[in-house]
Amino acid sequence: MPFEPWDDAYARTQVALAEERLSGLDALPDGLAAARAGQTVETLVGLYGQCLGRIVAQLADQPGLLGRLAADELVGHLLLVHDLHPDPVETRVRQALADLPGPPELAELSGGTARITVRGGGCGTAGTERAVREAVAARAPEVEDVRVETGPAEETLIPVDALFRAPASVPAPAGGGSCG
C-alpha cells in the first residue's frame, strides 16, 4: 500500500487526540497500568527521537532539504519535540509574524518570553493578539509567554489633490462610530 500523507487539518486532530489520551493516563483506575503505559510511550518517543536524530545528522550537508522537511507543520513539530529543529527560535518567531497582516514586529525575545509590537490599535486588537499568540505557538511552542503590545499607528499620507477637493457629505456610522 502506498504512503498517503495526512492533510494538516487531520494531522492536527491526531496530535490533539494523542495529547488527550496521554493526559488521560493519570486518570486510569489502575495506577500501575497507567504508569507502565506512560513509560512505554516515553520509551517509544525516545526511540523515534534517536531515529530522527540520525536522519537529521545525515542531512547536515543538505540544509535545504532539512529546511524543507522542517517547514512541514507535522515534521517541524516532531523536530521541535526532540530539539532537532534546524531554525533557531528567533527565526521561527519572525517567520510566524511575517505570515500575519501588518506584520507584527518582534521587539524582544528573552528566555521563554517574546515581546511583540502590533501597529495601530482600535477595532480588532483582541483578534490580532489571538492570531499573534497562535502563530507563535505553532512555530515556536517553546515560547511560553507572548506579550503583545500595541505600538503607534503608521502615519497615513493624504494625497495633495485631496486637500483641494470639496469635502463630501459622509453619513455618520451607525452606533455612534465606536468599535464593537
Secondary structure, DSSP 8 states (H G I E B T S, - for coil): -------HHHHHHHHHHHHHHHHTGGG-S-HHHHHHHHHHHHHHHHHHHHHHHHHHHHTTT-HHHHHHHHHSHHHHHHHHHTT--SS-HHHHHHHHHHTSSS--EEEEEETTEEEEEEE--STTHHHHHHHHHHHHHHH-TT--EEEEEEE--------GGGGGS--------GGGG---
